[in-house]
Amino acid sequence: MKLTAKAEDLLEALWLATVEGGDNSAHLETLGVGPDDEDLGELVRLAYIEIKGERVYLRPEGRPEAQMTVRRHRLAERLVMDIFDLKGEKGDARACEFEHLLHQGVDTKICTLLNHPTTCPHGKPIPPGKCCEAARAAGEVGVVALTELKAGEQGEIAYLSTVDAKKMQKLMSMGVLPGNTLSLSRSYPSYIFKVGNSEFAVDEELAREIFIRKG
């Protein structure tokens, strides 16, 4: 049974509060619902959650669905922000809308298109799907922004997300092109990296638009 968008949002909020936030439950007020909320009641009937007083607990039966809800949201963020180049509040809003469409295998297709990214644009982990596990078992790895590499790491440049002509020209002049190998030397106060025998420095904004297939 497909959950409503609101029910999915509730599961996502519970996952963030409990699994990633370290709490054992979330308060009804924090979730923005009352005890008689219909979507909350549906999650109770499915045994995904349990309500005790003013606290809502994520049951083991609800964890897989909550995890996949988070996965769909963060994949939507990657698609909207990296491919469609919608950033900030506008990008967040579109990702929230789009995540609820990633059902019936659409999330797998998006994930494969993005080459199985391991983190969202904000650096939070994307729970892996079966497609990710298969790709990694075959020796394939995900694509991440340059800002997510650690000093000393390197990889193949997968793609550039900028649509700004001046930025693209700057990157091209550095040899920052898909297929070339990039090695990160330092990430603070600016991102210093090598492409070939040349070393370059870019700020965080530009570094976020360079995507690397880690190797």
N, C-alpha and C positions, 0 to 999 in steps of 0.2 A: 504493500500500500504506500502510495506516495504521500508524504507529509505536506502540509501547507507551508508556504514560505515563512509564516510566523513561527510555526513549530520548529522548522529548521533553524531559524534565528535563535530560538530559545535553547536548542541543543548546542549550537555553536557558542552561545554565551556561557553555558554551563561548562563546556569543555575548557574555554579560556579561563574561567574562574577556578576550576578544580584541577584539571590535569596540568595546565600550564601556569596557573596562578598559585597553586599550592594550597588552596583552601579545600575543605572537605565538602563544602556545599556553597550555595549562593542564596542570598536573601531575595524574597519575592519582590521587594521594592527595587532592588538592584536590577532584576530582570524586567521590571516595568510592567508587571502583571499582578492580578489579584488571585486569590485561591480558587475563584470560580471561573477563571479564564478557560474558554473552550479548548484552545490549543494545548494549554497545560494539561487539561483533563484528558485529552487524547493521548498525550505522552504517558500519563499515568496508566491509562487502560492498556497501552502497549507494553507496560512494565519497563519503559525506558528511564523513567524518573520516579522518585518517591518524595512526597511532601511530608515534612514533620514540622508542625507549627508554621513559622514564617520562613523556614529553610527548605530549599529544594536540593535534592541529592541526585546525582547521576548514577544510575544503576549499571552494573556490568553489562546487562543486556542492551543498554542504550549507548555504550561507549563506541562500538563500531560505527553506528549511524552518526553519532556526534563527530567522530573523527573524520568521516567522509564528508560531512558538511563543512568542516574547517578546510579540508582538502579542496573542495569545490570553490570555496570563497577565495582561497589564496591562488588557485589556478586562474580564477577570473581576474584577480588583481594583476597577475602577470600578463595575461592576454590584453587587458584594457590599457595597462600602463606601458608595457614594453612594445606591443605590436600596434595598438591603436593610438599610442602616445597621448593618452589622457591622464594627466597628473593631478595631484592635489585633491581637493574636495570633489571636484567633478569626476575624477577617476575613481575615487572611493565610492561615490554614489552609483556610478555605472557598474562597478564590480559587484556591488550589493544586489543590483537588479539581475545581472547576468548569471550570478552563481546558481540561482534557482532553475536555470535552464539546462544545467550540466548534468542531465540524467540520461539513463539508457545508453551508456557508453560514450556520450558526448565528452565527458570529462577525460576519458582515455584518449580520445582523438585530439583534444586540446593539449593534453599532457605530452603526447607524442610529438605534436607540432612544435611545442616549446622545448623539445628534447629533455623531458623529465627534469624540470627545475627542482632544486632541493629546498629553496627558500622563496618567500614572497618578496616583493619590492622593499618591504620594511625589515627584511632580515629574519623573519620568523619562519620556522620549519614548515614545509609542506608535507603532510603525512603521505608516504609513498603508497601508490596503488600497485596492483599486480603487474601493470605495464612497466612500472619503474623497476620492480624486482627482477623481471625478465630481462630488461635492458642492462641492468647492472651485473646480472649473472653472465651476460654475454660480453661483459667488459666495457659496456657503454656507460657514460656518466652524464650527469645533468649539467645544465648550463646555468651559470650564476653571473651576476654583475661583477665588474672588477672590484667594486667596493667590498665584496664578500670574500675576496682572496686574502690570504695572509702573506706577510712578507716571506719571500723565498719560494712561493708557489708559482706555478706557471700553467699555461694551457693554450689551447688553440682558440683564436678569436672566432666566435660563432656568428655574431651579427652585431650591428650597431642600431640602436633604437632611435637615434636622433633624426628629426626631419628638418633640422635647421641647416641650411646650406653652408653657412660659415663654419659651423661646428664640424660638419661632414668634411669640408675642405681641409680644416685643421687636422682632423684625424687621418685623412688620406695622405697628407703631407708627411705625417709621422710613420706611415706604413702600417697604420692600424686598420687592417682590412681582413675580412673573413678568410680564414685559412692560414694566416700568419701566426706564429707562436709569440706569445707575450709572457714575460717573466716579471713579476712584481718584486721590486727591491725594497720599497718603503711605502707605508700608507698614511703617515702623518709627518708634517702638517699638510702635505699634498701627496698625491699618488705618483710615485716614481717607478717607472718600468722600462724594460728593454724590449725592443723589437729589432731582431737582427743584432747588429753591433752598436746600435744607437740607443741612447737613453733619453727619456722624455719625462716631463712632469705635467700633470693635469689636476684641476681641482675636483672636489667630490661630485659636483653637479655633472661634469663631463664624464667622470669615471663611472657614474651610475648608468651611463648610456652605452657602455662597452660591455658586451656579454661574452663570457669565456666558457669554453667547454673544457672543464678541468681534466688534466691528464696526469 
